[in-house]
Amino acid sequence: MSRALGSRTLSSAVSSACVALAALSAPSAATAAPLTPHAQAQDLGATPAAQTVTASLVLKVRNPGVLEAFVAHSQEPGPAFHKFLSLREFTTVFSPSSSDISTITRYLKSFGITVTEVYADRLVIKATGTADAFNQAFAVDMHEFSGHGKRFHRPRHAPRVPLLLRDLLVAVTGFSSEAQFRPMYRSAKAISPALAPKAPVLPKNGAIATGVPGSFTVGDVANMYNINPLYDAAIDGTGSTVGIATLAGFLPDDAFTYWSLIGLDVDPGRLTQIHVDGGGEVSSEAGAIETSLDVEQAGGLAPGAKVVVYDAPNTDAGFIDLFYKAASDNVVDSLSVSWGSAEVLNFEAVAGVDLTPQLLAFHQAFLELAAQGVSVFAATGDNGAFDINVKFNDPVVNVLTVDAPASDPAICAAGGTTTPIVLNAGPGTPDLVVSQEQVWGLDYIENYLVAVLGDSFVHVFFPGGAGGGVSSFWGVPAYQRQTHGLRKTEPGQSIIFDDGSGAGPVDLLDLPAGFAGRNLPDISLDGDPFSGFLLLSTLDGGLQSGNGGTSFVAPQLNGISALVSQATGGRLGLWNPMLYRFQRTFGASPASPIVDITAGNNWFYTGVAGYEPGAGLGVLNVANFAAAIQRETHRH
């Protein structure tokens, strides 16, 4: 489905992009001490010197400013609109040279470290050696730790890249085997059993939708967000491939059973699994339910599309490698991820200069995917405007933070709403009525239960809701600069950590105040588990109702992207410039691809007319979105 540039036009397109457009964004310069979020883990001593370790070395792209500009230019109406690069074209202009690879290989070999793989885009080198060898090569001082019932190793110091390689490497990862990232999934039953949907309801009489909140299917998503005109035109994702990036394996039969239960007839050979870095662990503890729902939603909305699942271990290297592997394969047309961590957990700051190798490594991968036309979607999280709270702070200490990788400006950040619903806590209690689609925040549940059952419920559900806010690292990208309603970072936001040792709280990070950062989310769909969805996970109890989280929105947008790609004739690339341009040009007209959300909140940002960091631009009208892209495509 890619509209790749011919070799004759590549150099002129890159040159034009470089002249025409500035970079998407620039990082901030916050000051802080390095974060040490896992102080409660017990240090068991140095990792055995002979223990085998596999690392990932992420190389710097060449001409990064040109790459940023090319991505932006590919979304501007004109001759270059949706003209993307093949992998070969990308590597010709942006990948490191063979001599750079050789320099790194020789350095590693001098410590007895063996290069085992170089990714096709030449941006990731996989290398294996002993813990002692890597300690010497990068001064990481790996130790064994015990915490949360698990044993793992991690470095006591950030890798020290030698001067010889400093201009070649973005990040060196793989020295931590600790699970660092969480899925963005929520269950209504776990939040409030009294209000949670009861038994699952399946579609009847040949329908795909149920019309029952809590038992919604992909058919209900189609009804809510005007997808049916595409289905009516025989658009089902045929010819497209959706990709899932995940940190857990799953049981493929769960997806096929889900599709069958709701009445979808799909190709039994549509699904491919690619295990990255030895991934593929299938268990409830690892997060199999997340992968199941991702595949069910993306593949259900685009029943004619092929599905490729990239899974990796939940480690620092595994998560980064997923995206470079997908970019190097260049097989999927769209990709979604529903895992992440608080953006600020990536900060390492010294002398006022951010050294954030993980964030920068992700950014390169997302830029490559966008340059090749792959649309990428990330869940913004399910902790409202306070993403860090689950990891660090007592709920009384509110710290406004966002999730990564959703905060990256080269990815489409998927937020969540609550759709109209009627709930009841039991006999003799009044109904809780949500009459219009609103920003998802569990305060509406809390307020109702306080009114009905008493004030003992205050703060029980904080900070559950749609992730959204302002990045403390990434500046406002060019596509957001003309958008009304953007916010800056708030004053007085500090990450305070107390490990319970009696030493008292430690101020780990003072977030910048008044920073004009990238706002997220970009676009939203229903993410509230109380107005949510069916999912099927054999390892987690089978068919369940009352499921939600922005975990659902990212793969739904992924499936929608496959439909729109088929309707418009090719890959779509980074959605964001189009979304913000369409908001400006269409406004509130009936033909607008975006429906504004003006109610609800995510515990800090309230739904208002225009943009807000609760639902972002609003929710999608898919048929209008496809029509708007078709008009721009056919104009040139």
C-alpha positions as CSV (number, residue, x, y, z in Angstrom):
1,M,0.0,0.0,0.0
2,S,3.0,2.3,0.2
3,R,3.3,5.2,-2.2
4,A,7.1,5.1,-2.3
5,L,9.1,7.7,-4.2
6,G,11.0,6.8,-7.3
7,S,14.8,7.0,-7.0
8,R,14.9,10.0,-9.4
9,T,12.6,12.0,-7.2
10,L,14.1,11.1,-3.8
11,S,16.9,13.7,-3.7
12,S,14.6,16.5,-4.9
13,A,11.9,15.6,-2.4
14,V,14.3,15.6,0.5
15,S,15.8,18.9,-0.7
16,S,12.4,20.4,-1.0
17,A,11.4,19.2,2.4
18,C,14.5,20.6,4.0
19,V,13.9,24.0,2.6
20,A,10.2,24.1,3.1
21,L,9.6,22.9,6.6
22,A,11.2,23.1,10.1
23,A,11.6,20.2,12.5
24,L,8.6,18.8,14.2
25,S,9.7,19.8,17.7
26,A,12.6,20.4,20.0
27,P,13.3,19.1,23.5
28,S,13.2,21.2,26.6
29,A,16.1,21.7,29.0
30,A,14.8,20.8,32.4
31,T,17.3,20.5,35.3
32,A,17.2,17.6,37.7
33,A,19.1,14.8,39.3
34,P,18.8,11.4,37.6
35,L,15.6,9.6,38.5
36,T,16.0,6.5,40.7
37,P,12.4,5.2,40.6
38,H,13.1,1.7,42.0
39,A,14.9,2.5,45.2
40,Q,12.8,-0.1,47.1
41,A,14.4,-3.0,45.2
42,Q,17.0,-4.9,47.2
43,D,20.6,-4.8,45.8
44,L,21.9,-8.3,45.8
45,G,25.4,-7.4,44.5
46,A,27.2,-7.4,41.3
47,T,25.9,-9.4,38.3
48,P,28.2,-12.4,37.8
49,A,31.1,-11.4,35.6
50,A,30.6,-14.3,33.2
51,Q,26.8,-13.9,32.8
52,T,25.8,-13.5,29.2
53,V,24.1,-10.2,28.3
54,T,22.6,-9.1,25.0
55,A,22.5,-5.4,24.3
56,S,21.0,-3.2,21.6
57,L,23.0,-0.2,20.3
58,V,20.9,2.4,18.7
59,L,22.7,4.4,16.1
60,K,22.1,8.0,15.1
61,V,20.4,8.8,11.9
62,R,22.2,11.0,9.4
63,N,20.6,14.3,8.5
64,P,18.1,14.3,11.4
65,G,16.8,17.8,10.6
66,V,16.1,16.7,7.0
67,L,14.3,13.6,8.2
68,E,12.1,15.7,10.5
69,A,11.3,18.0,7.6
70,F,10.7,15.2,5.1
71,V,8.1,13.7,7.5
72,A,6.3,17.0,7.8
73,H,6.5,17.8,4.1
74,S,4.9,14.4,3.2
75,Q,1.7,15.5,4.9
76,E,1.4,18.9,3.3
77,P,-1.0,19.2,0.4
78,G,1.0,19.3,-2.8
79,P,3.0,17.1,-5.1
80,A,4.8,15.4,-2.2
81,F,1.5,14.6,-0.3
82,H,1.7,11.0,0.9
83,K,4.8,10.2,-1.2
84,F,6.8,8.1,1.2
85,L,10.2,6.3,1.2
86,S,11.0,2.7,0.7
87,L,13.4,1.1,3.2
88,R,16.2,1.3,0.6
89,E,15.5,5.0,0.0
90,F,15.5,5.7,3.7
91,T,18.8,3.9,4.3
92,T,20.4,5.7,1.4
93,V,19.8,9.2,2.9
94,F,19.4,8.6,6.6
95,S,21.2,5.4,7.8
96,P,24.7,5.3,9.1
97,S,27.4,4.1,6.8
98,S,29.0,0.7,6.7
99,S,32.2,2.2,8.0
100,D,30.3,3.5,11.1
101,I,29.0,0.0,11.7
102,S,32.6,-1.3,11.4
103,T,33.9,1.2,13.9
104,I,31.3,0.1,16.5
105,T,31.9,-3.5,15.7
106,R,35.7,-3.1,16.2
107,Y,35.2,-1.3,19.5
108,L,32.9,-4.1,20.8
109,K,35.3,-6.8,19.6
110,S,38.1,-5.3,21.6
111,F,36.2,-6.2,24.7
112,G,35.2,-9.7,23.5
113,I,31.7,-8.6,22.6
114,T,30.2,-10.2,19.4
115,V,27.8,-8.4,17.0
116,T,25.0,-10.9,16.3
117,E,22.7,-8.8,14.1
118,V,22.4,-5.5,12.3
119,Y,18.9,-4.5,11.6
120,A,18.0,-3.8,7.9
121,D,17.7,0.0,8.5
122,R,21.2,-0.1,10.0
123,L,20.0,1.7,13.1
124,V,20.2,-1.1,15.6
125,I,23.2,-3.4,16.4
126,K,22.5,-6.4,18.5
127,A,25.6,-7.6,20.5
128,T,26.3,-10.3,23.0
129,G,29.0,-10.6,25.6
130,T,29.6,-11.1,29.3
131,A,28.4,-8.7,32.0
132,D,32.1,-8.0,32.7
133,A,32.8,-7.1,29.1
134,F,29.8,-4.6,28.9
135,N,30.8,-3.2,32.3
136,Q,34.2,-2.4,30.9
137,A,33.0,-1.2,27.5
138,F,30.2,1.1,28.8
139,A,30.9,1.5,32.6
140,V,27.4,0.4,33.6
141,D,28.2,-1.6,36.7
142,M,25.4,-4.2,36.4
143,H,23.9,-5.5,39.7
144,E,21.3,-8.1,40.6
145,F,18.2,-6.8,42.3
146,S,15.1,-8.3,44.0
147,G,11.8,-6.4,44.0
148,H,8.1,-7.1,43.5
149,G,8.8,-10.8,43.9
150,K,11.2,-11.0,41.0
151,R,14.9,-11.1,40.5
152,F,16.5,-9.0,37.7
153,H,19.6,-7.1,36.8
154,R,20.0,-3.5,35.9
155,P,22.9,-1.0,35.7
156,R,23.8,1.2,38.6
157,H,24.9,3.9,36.2
158,A,23.7,5.1,32.8
159,P,25.9,3.7,30.0
160,R,29.0,5.9,29.4
161,V,29.5,6.1,25.6
162,P,33.2,6.4,24.7
163,L,34.3,9.5,22.8
164,L,35.0,7.3,19.7
165,L,31.3,6.3,19.5
166,R,29.7,9.5,20.8
167,D,28.8,10.8,17.4
168,L,27.5,7.4,16.3
169,L,25.2,6.2,19.1
170,V,21.9,7.5,20.5
171,A,21.5,4.9,23.2
172,V,22.9,1.6,24.5
173,T,20.2,-0.6,26.0
174,G,19.8,-4.1,27.2
175,F,21.5,-3.8,30.6
176,S,18.2,-4.0,32.5
177,S,16.0,-7.1,32.6
178,E,13.5,-5.3,34.8
179,A,9.9,-4.9,33.6
180,Q,9.5,-1.2,33.1
181,F,6.4,-0.6,31.0
182,R,2.7,-1.2,31.7
183,P,-0.3,-1.8,29.5
184,M,-3.1,0.8,29.3
185,Y,-6.0,-1.5,30.1
186,R,-8.8,-1.0,32.7
187,S,-11.6,-3.3,33.9
188,A,-14.9,-1.8,35.2
189,K,-15.3,-4.8,37.6
190,A,-11.9,-4.0,39.2
191,I,-13.0,-0.3,39.6
192,S,-16.5,-0.7,40.9
193,P,-18.2,-4.1,40.9
194,A,-21.5,-2.5,41.8
195,L,-21.6,-0.4,38.6
196,A,-19.8,-2.8,36.3
197,P,-21.6,-4.4,33.5
198,K,-22.8,-7.9,34.3
199,A,-22.8,-10.9,31.9
200,P,-21.4,-10.3,28.4
201,V,-23.9,-9.7,25.7
202,L,-23.2,-10.9,22.2
203,P,-24.7,-9.5,18.9
204,K,-28.0,-11.0,17.8
205,N,-29.8,-11.6,14.5
206,G,-26.7,-11.4,12.3
207,A,-25.6,-8.0,13.6
208,I,-21.9,-7.3,14.6
209,A,-22.8,-4.6,17.1
210,T,-24.6,-5.2,20.4
211,G,-25.7,-1.6,21.2
212,V,-25.0,-2.4,24.9
213,P,-22.4,-0.3,26.7
214,G,-19.9,-2.5,28.4
215,S,-20.5,-5.2,25.8
216,F,-19.6,-3.0,22.8
217,T,-17.8,-4.7,19.9
218,V,-16.0,-3.3,16.9
219,G,-19.4,-3.1,15.2
220,D,-20.4,-0.5,17.8
221,V,-17.3,1.4,17.2
222,A,-18.3,1.5,13.5
223,N,-21.8,2.8,14.5
224,M,-20.4,5.5,16.9
225,Y,-17.7,6.9,14.6
226,N,-19.3,6.8,11.2
227,I,-17.3,3.9,9.8
228,N,-20.2,2.1,8.1
229,P,-20.1,4.1,4.9
230,L,-16.7,2.6,4.2
231,Y,-18.0,-0.9,4.9
232,D,-20.9,-0.2,2.6
233,A,-18.4,0.6,-0.1
234,A,-16.7,-2.8,0.3
235,I,-13.8,-1.2,2.3
236,D,-12.7,-3.8,4.9
237,G,-8.9,-3.3,5.0
238,T,-8.1,-5.7,2.2
239,G,-4.6,-5.0,0.9
240,S,-3.4,-3.4,4.2
241,T,-1.5,-4.9,7.0
242,V,-1.9,-3.8,10.6
243,G,0.9,-4.2,13.1
244,I,0.7,-4.7,16.9
245,A,3.7,-3.7,19.0
246,T,3.5,-5.4,22.4
247,L,5.4,-6.7,25.4
248,A,3.6,-10.0,25.9
249,G,2.6,-13.0,23.8
250,F,-1.0,-14.2,23.5
251,L,-3.1,-17.1,22.3
252,P,-4.1,-16.4,18.7
253,D,-7.2,-18.6,19.0
254,D,-8.6,-15.9,21.4
255,A,-8.7,-13.4,18.5
256,F,-10.2,-15.8,16.0
257,T,-12.8,-16.9,18.6
258,Y,-13.7,-13.2,19.3
259,W,-14.1,-12.4,15.7
260,S,-16.3,-15.5,15.2
261,L,-18.5,-14.8,18.2
262,I,-19.3,-11.3,17.0
263,G,-20.0,-12.6,13.4
264,L,-16.9,-11.6,11.5
265,D,-15.7,-14.0,8.8
266,V,-11.9,-13.6,8.5
267,D,-9.0,-15.4,6.7
268,P,-7.6,-18.0,9.1
269,G,-4.2,-17.3,7.7
270,R,-4.2,-13.6,8.3
271,L,-2.1,-13.6,11.5
272,T,1.7,-13.6,11.8
273,Q,3.7,-13.4,15.0
274,I,7.3,-12.1,15.1
275,H,9.2,-12.6,18.4
276,V,11.7,-9.8,18.9
277,D,14.6,-10.4,21.3
278,G,13.1,-13.8,22.3
279,G,9.7,-12.3,23.2
280,G,6.4,-14.2,23.2
281,E,5.9,-15.1,26.8
282,V,2.2,-16.1,27.1
283,S,0.8,-15.5,30.6
284,S,-1.6,-13.3,32.5
285,E,1.3,-11.9,34.5
286,A,3.2,-10.9,31.4
287,G,0.1,-9.1,30.0
288,A,-1.4,-11.5,27.4
289,I,-4.8,-9.8,27.9
290,E,-3.4,-6.6,26.4
291,T,-2.1,-8.3,23.3
292,S,-5.4,-10.2,22.8
293,L,-7.5,-7.1,22.9
294,D,-5.1,-5.2,20.6
295,V,-5.3,-7.9,18.0
296,E,-9.1,-8.3,18.4
297,Q,-9.8,-4.6,18.0
298,A,-7.4,-3.7,15.2
299,G,-8.1,-6.9,13.2
300,G,-11.9,-6.7,13.9
301,L,-12.3,-3.1,12.6
302,A,-10.3,-4.1,9.5
303,P,-11.4,-7.7,9.0
304,G,-9.9,-7.9,5.5
305,A,-6.4,-6.8,6.6
306,K,-3.5,-9.0,7.5
307,V,-2.2,-8.7,11.1
308,V,1.4,-8.9,12.2
309,V,2.2,-9.0,16.0
310,Y,5.6,-7.9,17.1
311,D,6.2,-9.0,20.6
312,A,9.3,-8.5,22.8
313,P,10.2,-9.0,26.5
314,N,9.2,-6.1,28.8
315,T,12.8,-4.6,29.0
316,D,14.4,-1.4,27.9
317,A,15.9,-3.0,24.8
318,G,12.8,-5.0,24.0
319,F,10.5,-2.1,23.8
320,I,12.8,0.0,21.6
321,D,13.7,-2.9,19.3
322,L,10.0,-3.6,18.5
323,F,9.7,-0.3,16.6
324,Y,13.1,-0.6,14.7
325,K,12.2,-4.1,13.8
326,A,8.9,-3.1,12.4
327,A,10.5,-0.2,10.5
328,S,13.2,-2.5,9.1
329,D,10.7,-5.0,7.9
330,N,8.5,-2.2,6.4
331,V,5.6,-4.7,6.0
332,V,2.9,-3.1,8.2
333,D,1.0,0.0,7.0
334,S,-0.1,1.0,10.5
335,L,1.1,0.1,13.9
336,S,-0.3,0.5,17.4
337,V,1.2,0.2,20.9
338,S,-0.7,0.2,24.2
339,W,2.2,0.0,26.6
340,G,4.2,2.8,28.1
341,S,5.6,4.5,31.2
342,A,5.6,8.1,32.5
343,E,7.6,10.3,30.3
344,V,9.6,11.7,33.2
345,L,11.0,8.2,34.1
346,N,13.2,8.6,31.0
347,F,14.8,11.8,32.2
348,E,18.5,11.8,33.0
349,A,19.7,15.4,33.4
350,V,23.2,16.7,34.1
351,A,24.2,20.4,34.2
352,G,20.9,21.5,32.8
353,V,21.1,19.4,29.6
354,D,18.7,16.5,29.2
355,L,20.3,13.2,28.4
356,T,17.3,11.2,27.5
357,P,18.6,8.4,25.2
358,Q,15.4,6.3,25.5
359,L,13.1,9.1,24.4
360,L,15.4,10.0,21.5
361,A,15.9,6.4,20.4
362,F,12.1,6.0,20.2
363,H,11.8,9.3,18.3
364,Q,14.1,8.1,15.5
365,A,12.1,4.9,15.1
366,F,8.9,6.8,14.8
367,L,10.4,9.2,12.3
368,E,11.6,6.3,10.2
369,L,8.2,4.7,10.3
370,A,6.5,8.0,9.4
371,A,8.9,8.6,6.5
372,Q,8.1,5.2,5.2
373,G,4.4,6.0,5.4
374,V,3.5,3.8,8.5
375,S,0.9,5.4,10.7
376,V,1.7,4.8,14.4
377,F,-0.7,5.1,17.4
378,A,0.1,5.0,21.1
379,A,-2.3,4.9,24.1
380,T,-1.9,7.9,26.3
381,G,-2.5,6.0,29.6
382,D,-5.3,5.5,32.0
383,N,-4.2,7.7,34.9
384,G,-5.8,10.9,33.8
385,A,-3.6,13.9,33.8
386,F,-1.3,12.3,36.5
387,D,0.5,9.6,34.8
388,I,3.3,9.3,37.3
389,N,1.1,8.7,40.4
390,V,0.8,4.9,40.2
391,K,4.6,4.6,40.3
392,F,5.5,7.3,42.9
393,N,3.1,9.5,44.6
394,D,0.3,9.3,47.1
395,P,-2.8,10.4,45.3
396,V,-3.0,13.6,47.5
397,V,0.3,14.7,45.8
398,N,-0.9,15.5,42.3
399,V,1.9,15.7,39.7
400,L,0.8,16.5,36.2
401,T,2.7,14.1,33.9
402,V,2.1,12.4,30.5
403,D,3.0,9.0,29.2
404,A,5.7,7.9,26.7
405,P,5.9,7.0,23.9
406,A,2.5,8.7,23.4
407,S,4.2,12.1,24.1
408,D,6.5,11.8,21.1
409,P,5.5,14.3,18.4
410,A,6.0,11.7,15.6
411,I,3.3,9.5,16.9
412,C,-0.5,9.8,17.1
413,A,-1.5,9.9,20.7
414,A,-4.8,8.1,21.4
415,G,-7.0,9.4,24.2
416,G,-10.3,8.2,25.7
417,T,-13.9,9.3,26.2
418,T,-17.0,8.1,28.0
419,T,-19.9,7.6,25.6
420,P,-23.6,8.0,26.7
421,I,-24.5,5.5,29.4
422,V,-26.9,4.9,32.3
423,L,-25.6,3.2,35.4
424,N,-27.2,2.2,38.7
425,A,-25.6,1.2,42.0
426,G,-28.5,-1.0,43.1
427,P,-32.2,-1.0,44.2
428,G,-33.4,2.3,45.6
429,T,-30.6,4.3,44.1
430,P,-30.9,7.0,41.4
431,D,-29.5,6.4,37.9
432,L,-26.2,7.8,36.9
433,V,-26.7,9.3,33.5
434,V,-24.0,10.4,31.0
435,S,-26.1,12.1,28.3
436,Q,-23.3,13.1,25.9
437,E,-19.8,11.9,25.0
438,Q,-17.3,13.4,27.3
439,V,-13.7,13.3,28.3
440,W,-13.1,10.1,30.3
441,G,-12.3,10.6,34.0
442,L,-13.5,8.4,36.8
443,D,-14.5,11.4,38.9
444,Y,-18.0,11.1,37.5
445,I,-18.2,7.6,39.1
446,E,-16.7,8.8,42.3
447,N,-19.1,11.8,42.6
448,Y,-22.1,9.5,42.0
449,L,-21.0,7.0,44.7
450,V,-20.2,9.8,47.2
451,A,-23.7,11.2,46.6
452,V,-25.3,7.7,47.0
453,L,-23.2,5.9,49.5
454,G,-21.3,8.6,51.4
455,D,-18.0,10.5,51.3
456,S,-15.8,7.4,52.2
457,F,-15.4,7.0,48.4
458,V,-13.6,10.3,47.9
459,H,-10.3,9.7,46.0
460,V,-10.8,6.0,45.6
461,F,-10.8,6.3,41.8
462,F,-8.2,9.0,41.4
463,P,-6.4,9.3,39.0
464,G,-8.2,6.9,36.6
465,G,-9.2,8.4,33.3
466,A,-7.8,9.3,29.9
467,G,-4.2,10.3,29.8
468,G,-3.5,13.7,28.6
469,G,-1.5,16.8,29.3
470,V,1.7,18.6,28.3
471,S,5.1,17.1,27.6
472,S,7.9,18.3,29.8
473,F,10.4,17.3,27.2
474,W,9.1,17.7,23.6
475,G,8.3,21.2,22.5
476,V,5.1,22.1,20.6
477,P,5.4,20.5,17.2
478,A,4.8,22.6,14.1
479,Y,1.4,20.9,13.4
480,Q,0.1,22.1,16.7
481,R,1.3,25.7,16.6
482,Q,-1.8,27.2,15.1
483,T,-4.1,25.3,17.4
484,H,-6.2,27.2,20.0
485,G,-6.5,25.7,23.4
486,L,-3.0,24.4,23.8
487,R,-1.7,24.4,27.4
488,K,1.8,25.0,28.9
489,T,3.2,23.0,31.8
490,E,1.9,24.1,35.2
491,P,4.1,25.5,38.0
492,G,5.0,23.6,41.2
493,Q,5.2,20.1,39.7
494,S,7.9,18.0,41.4
495,I,8.4,14.3,41.6
496,I,8.8,13.4,45.3
497,F,9.8,9.8,46.3
498,D,10.0,8.3,49.8
499,D,11.4,4.7,49.9
500,G,10.1,4.2,53.4
501,S,13.6,3.8,54.9
502,G,13.1,6.7,57.3
503,A,15.4,9.0,55.4
504,G,12.4,11.1,54.3
505,P,11.2,12.2,50.9
506,V,13.6,13.1,48.1
507,D,12.9,15.6,45.4
508,L,13.9,13.7,42.3
509,L,12.8,16.1,39.6
510,D,11.4,19.6,39.3
511,L,9.4,19.8,36.1
512,P,9.7,23.0,34.1
513,A,6.9,25.5,34.6
514,G,5.4,27.4,31.6
515,F,7.1,25.1,29.1
516,A,5.4,25.2,25.7
517,G,5.3,21.4,25.3
518,R,3.7,19.0,22.9
519,N,0.1,18.6,24.0
520,L,-1.6,15.2,24.0
521,P,-3.8,13.4,23.1
522,D,-4.3,14.1,19.4
523,I,-7.6,12.3,18.9
524,S,-9.9,10.1,21.0
525,L,-12.5,7.4,20.9
526,D,-14.5,5.6,23.7
527,G,-12.0,4.4,26.3
528,D,-14.2,4.2,29.5
529,P,-14.6,0.6,30.7
530,F,-18.2,1.4,31.9
531,S,-19.2,2.4,28.4
532,G,-16.7,-0.1,27.1
533,F,-16.1,-3.4,25.3
534,L,-16.1,-7.1,25.2
535,L,-12.8,-8.9,25.0
536,L,-11.8,-12.5,25.0
537,S,-8.7,-13.8,26.9
538,T,-8.7,-17.4,27.8
539,L,-5.9,-16.9,30.4
540,D,-8.0,-14.2,32.1
541,G,-11.4,-15.8,32.4
542,G,-12.6,-16.0,28.8
543,L,-15.2,-13.6,27.4
544,Q,-15.6,-10.5,29.6
545,S,-17.6,-7.3,29.5
546,G,-16.7,-3.9,30.9
547,N,-13.3,-3.4,29.4
548,G,-11.7,-0.2,28.4
549,G,-8.7,2.1,28.7
550,T,-6.8,3.9,26.0
551,S,-5.5,0.4,25.2
552,F,-8.6,0.0,23.1
553,V,-8.4,3.3,21.3
554,A,-4.9,2.9,19.9
555,P,-5.6,-0.5,18.1
556,Q,-9.0,0.8,17.0
557,L,-7.3,3.8,15.3
558,N,-4.9,1.2,13.8
559,G,-7.7,-0.7,12.3
560,I,-9.4,2.5,11.1
561,S,-6.1,3.5,9.4
562,A,-6.2,0.3,7.4
563,L,-9.7,1.1,6.2
564,V,-8.8,4.7,5.3
565,S,-5.6,3.5,3.5
566,Q,-7.7,1.2,1.3
567,A,-10.2,3.9,0.7
568,T,-7.6,6.5,-0.3
569,G,-5.2,4.2,-2.2
570,G,-2.1,4.1,0.0
571,R,-0.3,4.5,3.2
572,L,-1.2,7.6,5.3
573,G,2.0,8.2,7.4
574,L,1.8,10.4,10.5
575,W,-1.8,11.4,10.9
576,N,-1.2,14.5,13.1
577,P,-0.5,17.2,10.5
578,M,-3.7,16.2,8.7
579,L,-5.8,16.1,11.9
580,Y,-4.8,19.5,13.0
581,R,-5.1,21.0,9.5
582,F,-8.6,19.5,9.1
583,Q,-9.7,21.0,12.5
584,R,-8.6,24.4,11.2
585,T,-10.2,24.1,7.8
586,F,-13.4,22.4,8.6
587,G,-14.2,23.8,12.0
588,A,-17.6,22.5,13.2
589,S,-19.1,21.9,9.7
590,P,-21.0,18.7,9.1
591,A,-18.2,17.6,6.7
592,S,-15.6,17.8,9.5
593,P,-13.5,14.6,10.2
594,I,-13.5,15.7,13.9
595,V,-16.3,15.9,16.4
596,D,-15.5,18.2,19.3
597,I,-15.8,17.0,22.9
598,T,-16.9,19.7,25.3
599,A,-17.8,17.9,28.6
600,G,-16.1,15.8,31.2
601,N,-12.5,15.9,32.5
602,N,-9.5,13.8,33.2
603,W,-9.1,15.2,36.7
604,F,-7.4,18.4,35.5
605,Y,-8.2,19.2,31.9
606,T,-11.9,19.8,31.1
607,G,-13.6,19.2,27.8
608,V,-14.1,22.6,26.1
609,A,-14.8,23.9,22.6
610,G,-11.7,23.3,20.5
611,Y,-8.6,21.5,21.7
612,E,-7.9,20.5,25.2
613,P,-5.5,17.9,26.8
614,G,-8.5,15.8,27.8
615,A,-9.9,14.4,24.5
616,G,-7.5,16.4,22.3
617,L,-9.1,17.6,19.1
618,G,-12.1,15.4,19.8
619,V,-13.3,12.1,18.3
620,L,-13.1,10.9,14.7
621,N,-15.8,10.9,12.0
622,V,-14.1,8.2,9.9
623,A,-16.0,8.5,6.7
624,N,-15.4,12.3,6.7
625,F,-11.7,11.7,7.5
626,A,-11.4,9.4,4.5
627,A,-13.2,11.9,2.2
628,A,-11.0,14.8,3.3
629,I,-7.8,12.8,2.5
630,Q,-9.2,11.7,-0.8
631,R,-9.8,15.4,-1.7
632,E,-6.2,16.3,-0.9
633,T,-4.9,13.2,-2.7
634,H,-6.8,13.9,-5.9
635,R,-6.0,17.6,-5.9
636,H,-2.5,16.9,-7.2
